[in-house]
Amino acid sequence: MTKKLLFFSFVLTFSLGFSQQNKDYSFSLQEAITFALDSNYTSINARRDIAKAIKQKWETTAQGLPQIDGTVSYQNNLKQPVTLIPGEFGGGEPGTFTPVTFGTKQNANAVATLNQLIFDGSYLVGLKAAKAFLRFSENANEKTRLEVRKGVINAYGSVLLAQELVAIFEKNKTNLEDNLFETRKIFENGLTEEENVEQLEITLLDIETQLSNARRSQKIAKQMFNLALGIDVFAPVILTDSLDELADNNISLALLDASLNIEDNVDYKIAYNLTEQRFFEMRLEKSKYLPRLSAFVNYGTSANSNDFSFFNGDQKWYQSSVLGVSLNIPIFSSGMRSASTQRAKIALEQAKTDFEQSKQQIKLDLTSARSNYQFAIENYKNSKKNLALAVRIENKNQIKFTEGLGASFDLRQAQTQLYTAQQQYFQSMLQVINEKANLETVLNIPQLRIDSETIKKQY
């Protein structure tokens, strides 16, 4: 019976694991973004960073709240120490000593101590610094979510691009094979030159090489997309959006004129947070000049006996209690505190300089993102026109070649031009999608902030 249960358990576990690894997924681009924001590995750890910051904030706060410690000790004097006292104390001769043993052989103590911080400048600074660090963690999480969104858009588009390239290479390969077959028949009948066959063979070999590479790239693109989502890289995934639809939907001329409130930019907020941290570090060094006041009260009980009788009802326990206040006043540190304060001040000035540089960098990033997005739209439109022209040119040369009016070299050149135009067209669509995502990231569109209260409920 036990063997049957073990076998059933093994089969069930294997089946569940196998089904999870072979789970099928289907996503539109927006569905993929929503899924990744929750399941992406980096996004998960960014939320955990917020949870850690929340715990650190409470850890700092708790340092100023009452602290209670308890101590229980037991001592068995296997060999009690002997003390020599002058003999005349016990009626003996002067100059002699009498050995005496003090205390009992066994002792037990239990003490509880309550400590309370009354004033500490570093504690007050630490509270503010902990809040600032929590804000930094929230902003870092927002940055991560924006980058995850951009990464998913790029990965989604890359998979679609790879699929389009594989499809177009397969179509071109089929057309070339048919063309090569007909040309060989004509050559065998002595109606065309062997060079025409060889030119087509060269073109076909190039297409077969590109097709093989496109298929490998497609596998890699799918695995990178799965990694961006936070799922098994070998899990089957179906993409429901098409590349041309996404390209058309991501053309937004109004976005080129969108204004940026620089304080909404996540890089601005993170740079400001770093300035805050340097400021509180300087305040912390200055607080070391201030005194530290704390108080404590304890309550203890102790018992003494030559035998282990501490759990007996007639054992006597003696109570004690102490109330105390401690004031620590810094007086002289040989310049150590001054040097630490100056070092922190210099670090603050560096942070302010970095903050100013970040503001200018954001403005530059916005200008660059707008320019790249506008170029991507223009390039997409031009690539579409170029593809139509390349198709017409290739068709004309194909007709001339078939009718014996055109050279095979001219046909190969027209075909190569067409294949290049096809790739540029698909890549221009992906460029539109990616550059729009880059511009939205700089503009902090959409808002992807998670409040710490939401994280607190999860942890």
Salt bridges, closest charged atoms under 4 A:
ASP49 OD1 - LYS52 NZ 3.85
ASP120 OD2 - ARG292 NE 2.98
GLU138 OE1 - ARG449 NH2 3.15
GLU142 OE1 - LYS269 NZ 2.92
GLU142 OE1 - ARG449 NH1 3.14
GLU147 OE2 - LYS143 NZ 3.67
GLU147 OE1 - LYS150 NZ 3.58
GLU170 OE2 - ARG215 NH2 3.02
GLU177 OE2 - LYS173 NZ 2.59
GLU201 OE2 - ARG184 NH2 2.77
ASP206 OD2 - ARG412 NH2 3.34
ASP267 OD1 - LYS143 NZ 2.82
GLU276 OE2 - ARG135 NH2 2.80
GLU281 OE2 - ARG278 NH2 2.87
GLU285 OE1 - LYS288 NZ 3.36
GLU285 OE2 - ARG343 NH2 3.96
GLU356 OE1 - LYS359 NZ 3.19
GLU440 OE1 - ARG149 NH2 2.76
GLU440 OE2 - LYS436 NZ 2.61
GLU453 OE2 - LYS456 NZ 3.34
